[in-house]
C-alpha cells in the first residue's frame, strides 16, 4: 500500500510540477514517431475511354501505410506555434473494384504509388504554459506529392498501360497533446484529417481510364519529442 501511495504521490507531483515544463515563446520542438496514413477514400465512378462512359458501381481503392513521422515546431508565443509535418515516403496499393461482366477481370490491385504529404500548420495551446499536459489544436495547409507510380505486372498483362495521380493542395485539421516527462522530453500523440483530392489516370485498350478520388485520410502519430 505504501508503494502505491508513493507512486501516486510522485505522479501527482509530476503532473503539478510548475514552470519547468512550460512551452515558452521561442522554444523549438522536434518530434519523431510512427505515423499512419489511413485513407477514407470516396471515388467517382471510373470513366473507361474504351466504353466512352462512366461505369456505374466502380471505384478506386487505396490501402493504409505507416512510416517514420517528423514534426518541427516553433513557439511564436507561449500559446501559439508553427509546425511542419514531414515523413519518410508512404507507399499505397491502388485497386479497382466493381467492373462488371467481361471487364470483371480488371478488378483487383492496379498498381503501387508513393506520396509525401508535407503540411504546415498553426497550433494553439490553450493550457497555462506551466502545465505538464499540453493539448493543442491546429489548422494548416497540405501539399501531397504523388510519385513512383507503377502498374503491377498483372495489370499490364490485363491490358493497362501507365499510371499517374495528380498532386493535391488541401486543408489539414489537427488535435494533439504533449505530456512533458522532463524539462525537455515529451510524449506526443496527434490525429489529423487532411483534405486530399486527386485524379488517377491509366489507359486500357489504347484509351484513357480516369477516376476522381477524395482520399481524405486520417493521419495518426505517436512518438517522443525534445524541446530546445
SULFEN-V254640 format. One record per residue. N is the residue number from 1. PSI is psi in radians with two decimals (none if undefined). Layout:
# SULFEN-V254640
N&PSI / N&PSI
This chain:
# SULFEN-V254640
1&-0.71 / 2&-0.65 / 3&-0.70 / 4&-0.78 / 5&-0.71 / 6&-0.77 / 7&-0.78 / 8&-0.69 / 9&-0.75 / 10&-0.70 / 11&-0.75 / 12&-0.71 / 13&-0.67 / 14&-0.75 / 15&-0.65 / 16&-0.16 / 17&2.22 / 18&-2.35 / 19&-0.37 / 20&-0.49 / 21&0.07 / 22&2.47 / 23&2.12 / 24&2.69 / 25&2.30 / 26&-0.19 / 27&2.51 / 28&2.24 / 29&2.24 / 30&2.22 / 31&2.56 / 32&2.54 / 33&-2.98 / 34&2.28 / 35&2.30 / 36&2.25 / 37&2.04 / 38&1.61 / 39&2.41 / 40&1.13 / 41&2.58 / 42&1.89 / 43&2.72 / 44&2.98 / 45&2.61 / 46&2.23 / 47&2.11 / 48&1.91 / 49&-0.60 / 50&-0.40 / 51&-0.15 / 52&0.67 / 53&2.78 / 54&2.37 / 55&1.93 / 56&2.41 / 57&-0.04 / 58&2.77 / 59&2.87 / 60&2.60 / 61&2.69 / 62&2.49 / 63&3.07 / 64&2.87 / 65&2.63 / 66&2.35 / 67&-3.06 / 68&2.13 / 69&2.54 / 70&2.38 / 71&2.42 / 72&2.06 / 73&2.58 / 74&2.21 / 75&1.92 / 76&-0.69 / 77&-3.06 / 78&-0.34 / 79&-0.15 / 80&2.29 / 81&2.82 / 82&2.32 / 83&2.44 / 84&2.20 / 85&2.26 / 86&2.94 / 87&2.83 / 88&2.72 / 89&2.39 / 90&2.50 / 91&2.34 / 92&2.50 / 93&2.37 / 94&2.29 / 95&2.89 / 96&2.38 / 97&2.76 / 98&-0.01 / 99&2.28 / 100&2.95 / 101&-2.23 / 102&-0.24 / 103&0.06 / 104&-0.45 / 105&-0.23 / 106&-0.24 / 107&2.67 / 108&-2.90 / 109&2.21 / 110&-0.74 / 111&-2.96 / 112&2.52 / 113&2.81 / 114&2.67 / 115&2.64 / 116&2.30 / 117&1.03 / 118&2.37 / 119&2.22 / 120&2.16 / 121&2.64 / 122&2.30 / 123&2.55 / 124&2.17 / 125&1.92 / 126&-0.34 / 127&2.79 / 128&2.53 / 129&-0.33 / 130&-0.17 / 131&2.39 / 132&-0.49 / 133&2.09 / 134&1.50 / 135&2.77 / 136&2.82 / 137&2.72 / 138&2.71 / 139&2.30 / 140&-3.05 / 141&2.30 / 142&2.47 / 143&2.10 / 144&2.14 / 145&2.05 / 146&2.35 / 147&3.08 / 148&0.84 / 149&2.32 / 150&2.55 / 151&2.69 / 152&2.75 / 153&-0.56 / 154&-0.75 / 155&-0.70 / 156&-0.69 / 157&-0.50 / 158&-0.15 / 159&0.01 / 160&2.68 / 161&2.08 / 162&2.70 / 163&2.28 / 164&2.45 / 165&2.35 / 166&2.47 / 167&2.86 / 168&2.46 / 169&2.48 / 170&2.98 / 171&2.69 / 172&2.31 / 173&2.50 / 174&2.49 / 175&2.55 / 176&3.11 / 177&2.50 / 178&2.45 / 179&2.05 / 180&2.15 / 181&-0.60 / 182&-2.99 / 183&-0.48 / 184&-0.40 / 185&2.40 / 186&2.73 / 187&2.42 / 188&2.49 / 189&2.48 / 190&2.62 / 191&2.32 / 192&2.67 / 193&2.16 / 194&2.30 / 195&1.79 / 196&2.10 / 197&2.36 / 198&2.85 / 199&2.17 / 200&2.41 / 201&2.30 / 202&-3.01 / 203&2.64 / 204&2.25 / 205&0.52 / 206&0.05 / 207&2.66 / 208&2.55 / 209&2.12 / 210&2.64 / 211&2.38 / 212&2.28 / 213&2.17 / 214&1.80 / 215&-0.83 / 216&1.10 / 217&2.70 / 218&2.41 / 219&2.12 / 220&2.37 / 221&2.38 / 222&2.31 / 223&-2.86 / 224&2.70 / 225&2.79 / 226&2.34 / 227&2.21 / 228&none
